[in-house]
Each structure stands twice: as structure tokens, then as C-alpha cells.
Amino acid sequence: MNPPARTPASATPMVWMTPALCKTIESAGTTAHRLASGPGGWVERLGDDVIISYKQDAARDEMAAGLDAWCQKAAWQPVRVFHRHMPVKNADRISPVLHSGDATLPLTTVVTEAGIRYGLDIGASYSHGLFLDQRVNRATLRELKPKRMLNTFAYTCSFSVVGALAGAETVSVDLSRKSLDRGRHNFTLNELDPAKHRFLAEDTNELLPTLAARGERFDAIILDPPTFSRSKTGRRWQVEDHFEDLLNAALEVAAPKCAILLSTNCTKLDPTTLERHARWCAKVKRRSAEYIRPAMPPDFPAGHGASTLWMMVR
Ligand SMILES: C[S@@+](CC[C@H](N)C(=O)[O-])C[C@H]1O[C@@H](n2cnc3c(N)ncnc32)[C@H](O)[C@@H]1O
């Protein structure tokens, strides 16, 4: 996911969550959530730490002042505050930078969401390892209790952990071996044996036809591709151009009553457009389905977070 894409340019004010909402979220076993969101960036609480993600220095300074005021109101202090610049070009992205707090503490940390443990690495890269806007979708997956789950573009395998805890055999696919290793670590953090699950360092677009040919079928599939990707052979893949190809290939491995999560940060694919594409693919593949537009978590104001849709195949 490429976070900056979904924040509208219009000057909507910064929205801070109330300390009461923070307590409610925390009492549900969640220590990773947004504290504030606005046109110039957002503030995330990650356990004991905070990251301010900003586009311009003025927005960073405004959020830093807002954080001080919020902490006073909430009677809470982060151990460390990091600043993360969101550049216009993805190539200019760097890891968050420590702004205040003990520089000798490790940059790896563990947060919880609904009691599930996830390892974060604030120093590893631009993204720390958990996309907080998917909290409601992870909760939905848990309720669905899949038996065989395919998590494509799996990143650190948060959805796979949830599926496995709900009793599923899981297959996690990502081009990045490092991300899959972090996924295995997330399994271990939750006392799940990674050896009982599959982690495939493959190109999703190439793997799906192979899985279909082998007769593999799944009752939950996560499709959360990046906006742009390049295959191992250098082939360019752009979500708005290739989304239907991806979903058509996924439908070939969808068992009856399969729940497919469609998710994207591409601003050209809002939930209405996603549903239009999904309805077309269902028609092409002669599958009938129901479509559910999930609510965003309460700490995400409108216009923030990925566009997502559940396609419930009959
Ligand atoms: C948007 S993130 C996925 C986030 C994940 N669904 C989550 O909630 O944590 C995109 C991931 O897709 C992976 N990726 C990019 N192109 C890929 C491809 N063609 N096949 C498999 N994985 C790919 C990247 O390495 C990255 O980990």
C-alpha cells in the first residue's frame, strides 16, 4: 500500500481521535491505531511509540504541536516520536527518523490488534509492517473462519496470521522473501507453527494460473495489490489496468462460498469502481456474488485508508 495516495488535497482540518475512543480501542486489545488524520499527513500510535507522517514541514510541526496537546488531555506520553516524510516520488522514500526519545532502544517492537501480536520494524523501510486501515477487514476475516486461505501480496502476512488463528491452512504469496520472513515471525509471535503453512516468494500474477491448474481451491482470498509492480522479468503491472485480470485469475481458484477481499490504494479505484470491475469479472466467469462495502475503522476519517470491498462468491 502506498499511503499518501488517499488523502484528498482539499484543506479539511486535522481530526484527532478522542482519548475516550483511544481507551475503547485499547480495551479491545489494540495498541496500534491512528491518533489523527488530515490533509497534510497523519499520526499513528504504535504501542509505546508514535509516528508522524507528513508531506510538508508545516504539517509536521502542526501535528507535533497537536500531539503534545492530545497527550496532555489523554494523560499519556509516547516513549519515542518518529517523523516520516512522505515524498512525492516513491523512489525518495526513507525510514522514519527518531525525533525524540531514547536512540538506543531497538527499532523493532510488537503491537497488538484484537489481542493478536504483530512485529513492527520502524527502521527497516518506509513502512513499519502493519497497515492499520485493514483492522476491520482482519476482524471480518476472523469471523469468516476460513478453512483454506490464499493471501496474495501478503507483505508481513497479517491477514494470514488472522486466518491461521481462526483455523485455516494458509498460503501467503509475496515477491519479497524478507516480507515473508517477517510473516513467519508474526506466526511465531502468535504461537502458530509457520512450518504448517506455506510462504511462497512468487509473482501472484504468475502463480494464480499454476494454483488453478493444480486444482487448488480456497474459501478466502485476499487481493491487496500495490498500485504499481514489476515482475521478476521486469514486466510492468498497473492496478487500474490489470485489476480485472487479477480478479479473473483469483476466481479460478475460488471455491464455492469463497470470500474475496478486494483492496487498493489507487485513487482511480474507489469502492464503486471496484464493485463495477468485480461485477464484470463475476459475469465473465459465470459466478454469482454479493458485495459488501466494509466500514473503515473509527480512527479513519472519510477519505483516508484503502478502498476495500468483500466479494462473497456463492
Ligand atoms: C500493498 S502491500 C500488501 C499489504 C498486505 N495486504 C497487508 O495488509 O499487510 C503490497 C505487497 O505486494 C508485494 N508485491 C508487489 N508485487 C507483487 C507481485 N507481483 N506478486 C506478489 N507480491 C507482490 C510487495 O512486496 C508488498 O509486500
The ligand as an SDF file (V2000), in Angstrom:
LIG
                    3D

 27 29  0  0  0  0  0  0  0  0999 V2000
    0.0170   -3.3130   -0.6060 C   0  0  0  0  0  0  0  0  0  0  0  0
    1.2370   -4.2950    0.1170 S   0  0  0  0  0  0  0  0  0  0  0  0
    0.2030   -5.5470    0.7350 C   0  0  0  0  0  0  0  0  0  0  0  0
   -0.2560   -5.3050    2.1410 C   0  0  0  0  0  0  0  0  0  0  0  0
   -0.8780   -6.5030    2.8210 C   0  0  0  0  0  0  0  0  0  0  0  0
   -2.0710   -6.9400    2.1310 N   0  0  0  0  0  0  0  0  0  0  0  0
   -1.1840   -6.1880    4.2620 C   0  0  0  0  0  0  0  0  0  0  0  0
   -2.3520   -5.8900    4.5800 O   0  0  0  0  0  0  0  0  0  0  0  0
   -0.2610   -6.2030    5.0850 O   0  0  0  0  0  0  0  0  0  0  0  0
    1.9200   -4.9170   -1.3720 C   0  0  0  0  0  0  0  0  0  0  0  0
    2.8510   -6.1390   -1.2730 C   0  0  0  0  0  0  0  0  0  0  0  0
    2.8330   -6.7320   -2.5700 O   0  0  0  0  0  0  0  0  0  0  0  0
    4.1190   -7.2600   -2.8500 C   0  0  0  0  0  0  0  0  0  0  0  0
    4.1730   -7.4160   -4.3160 N   0  0  0  0  0  0  0  0  0  0  0  0
    4.3140   -6.4690   -5.2650 C   0  0  0  0  0  0  0  0  0  0  0  0
    4.1710   -7.0080   -6.4930 N   0  0  0  0  0  0  0  0  0  0  0  0
    3.9250   -8.3290   -6.3130 C   0  0  0  0  0  0  0  0  0  0  0  0
    3.6650   -9.4050   -7.1850 C   0  0  0  0  0  0  0  0  0  0  0  0
    3.6170   -9.2090   -8.4980 N   0  0  0  0  0  0  0  0  0  0  0  0
    3.4310  -10.6180   -6.6680 N   0  0  0  0  0  0  0  0  0  0  0  0
    3.4780  -10.8210   -5.3290 C   0  0  0  0  0  0  0  0  0  0  0  0
    3.7210   -9.8280   -4.4370 N   0  0  0  0  0  0  0  0  0  0  0  0
    3.9350   -8.5970   -4.9190 C   0  0  0  0  0  0  0  0  0  0  0  0
    5.0810   -6.2750   -2.2460 C   0  0  0  0  0  0  0  0  0  0  0  0
    6.3240   -6.9170   -1.9880 O   0  0  0  0  0  0  0  0  0  0  0  0
    4.3150   -5.8620   -0.9760 C   0  0  0  0  0  0  0  0  0  0  0  0
    4.7120   -6.6670    0.1170 O   0  0  0  0  0  0  0  0  0  0  0  0
  1  2  1  0
  2  3  1  0
  2 10  1  0
  3  4  1  0
  4  5  1  0
  5  6  1  0
  5  7  1  0
  7  8  2  0
  7  9  1  0
 10 11  1  0
 11 12  1  0
 11 26  1  0
 12 13  1  0
 13 14  1  0
 13 24  1  0
 14 15  1  0
 14 23  1  0
 15 16  2  0
 16 17  1  0
 17 18  1  0
 17 23  2  0
 18 19  1  0
 18 20  2  0
 20 21  1  0
 21 22  2  0
 22 23  1  0
 24 25  1  0
 24 26  1  0
 26 27  1  0
M  CHG  2   2   1   9  -1
M  END
$$$$
